[in-house]
């Protein structure tokens, strides 16, 4: 019995457990900041924009080809296309690899986000590269493979926009915090409940990327330039409820984002979109470049 | 004289070392097995088979084991440099020796250093295992010590990292105790009763580098179990709890996880009854917090639904939902006695099986409701018997009968309800309601030759609609086997996708070697083994499989 007791004691010691007490979230030092709500111009129409979520990964060798297709789509559709690149969906192709001795261990960078992981799960992302267009299903699924992107983009409705979005970012240098004000306006009566989601993306991130085509036979590009990369959610991941329903009504939603030193302000964008609360379908999207 | 002594000693050393060497070599046993699965891919847009740059792919591995008395050692070389596309999609790429071990087994103890597989109880808090079809291998790499201090008592301690594809990650440590009073106490053994208890603990370590959350670096789980039996009756139960373990899969909630697994069975001549129940709540336990798919799983939450082997009903298997599920399965097997009017000359077997799985109801905690997000809170509360959405239901009946020495027939009916939204993550998809009938007829021509015909029909409005299936097999024992089958999606709502997924295959077996060739189309679907699943992409082409052991 003594032996058994020793075993049990040893197991207890090995099975160490940290019980975390509330608050579970790290409380960042609070700074009282006063920010005036900016004035928005009254609008009665807006360009209908499309949100394309490109699921990619730095260890996905077919993903640079996906990037080329997205660039071709952007060239064709100009600013009616809002692009967001999410490093999520296939864990082995997106997670950092500290052991990979390539490009000065540059594959150790982690470009995953909580929001990206959540969206990949919600929309059943099973491979890379794939894209989700306006969070709508085509051929019974959200994720679309690269050969279908142009066809799906061509099939998206170009009807009169029923909603308009205006974004005004406000910097507070003292608190190193970005305030984002989004004005949502309805042009038609809403027949469904809607949510507003606000995200932050970054361009011109130079970091290694695995590759096949179309950049030649080089299997690794050490100085690959990543674009439209999702960096953080500014609103809650699933958005906030929009409490407007009648044509002509508008509401200003305010958010704050503690800035990370890893992000470059001049290369960042704010992306906002309104989606159907039940079907997830994106009804309108808008993008705004950030400036220091 | 001195020289003579030296010569005698040298002679003795030489003879004894030769004898020892001879004995050592005589006791040495080398065993192993080799498998190669290759495929030549042809693009086919009608089934969604992509164009692949490298058209010839293969998975291969070689196991080599050495044993000598209680000592054993071995390794496995795996080759996934140009893997089958199924495996490429789950990132199986590379080659090397990821599995290696050495160990010693004694009457009272056992030690293993290197890679090993182990399971505590039903695996609710720890199971390391491999399934090659799934591309799953979470072997623990470290040390395992097993103590057998007294008959009926088994103690296990493990400590190590976890295999994830070709890397070793995380840190896991734990122990298990299993006590069989039946083996320990002769009085119980002779009374017809069976009784045993067990308990286990597992803890993982992962550094907290998160800027926004206070994360537990050490997360523990424990489980306790018992089994009781009397003559033909047996009951087995295990309860497990996991402490706060926020991660990307549970939406960063700090709630404890729970699992309860109970099985009861009764068997007598001609009748068997089996009932099992399972409830899990936030019991996804992984070595790393922010992983998806089947990576870094520490525990195993079994599925209690029937795993169908016939092709059409197996298109909709249930994938276990460790984050939240509650359900039951019941099965009755009855044999109508032989040489009776109804039972016939050889008797008739009837099997009825029913299973139903639901989600669990969740009431968000106040903080989560206020912020509109569960992340960083205790998440939700859930009443034990509050059933949520229906995830899966399976009612199946199978009747099989041997009519003569040559003819045998099995008839089945399967009614499935399959929640695509939850099981496959296809948001917004409707539940599939499918009705399948199957006839499986075997004609034994003589002792060497046999024919088997399998006909199946599945009626469904959802997913890809209705299917028909036919397969004919011809066996020439003991060496040859050929088969031709067609799976036809005639009810697909899209006429362009009413495709015939045909497959022709042949095998040759010689001693311990089997070579199989096939050509045809693979349907895009989902493959599950024991409730753990992976997606299977559509493919078209020729395959070669070689399996041998030595």
Interface residues (C-beta under 8 A of the other chain):
Chain A: X3 X4 X7 X8 X10 X11 X12 X14 X15 X16 X17 X18 X19 X20 X23 X24 X25 X26 X89 X90 X91 X92 X93 X95 X99 X112 X114 X117 X118 X120 X121 X122 X123 X124 X126 X127 X137 X140 X141 X142 X145 X212 X236 X237 X238 X240 X241 X260 X279 X280
Chain B: X50 X53 X89 X90 X91 X147 X149 X153 X155 X157 X159 X165 X167 X173 X174 X175 X177 X201 X202 X203 X205 X210 X211 X212 X213 X214 X215 X216 X217 X218 X219 X220 X222 X243 X244 X246 X248 X249 X251 X252 X254 X290 X291 X292 X293 X295 X371 X372 X373 X375 X376 X377 X424 X425 X426 X427 X428 X429 X535
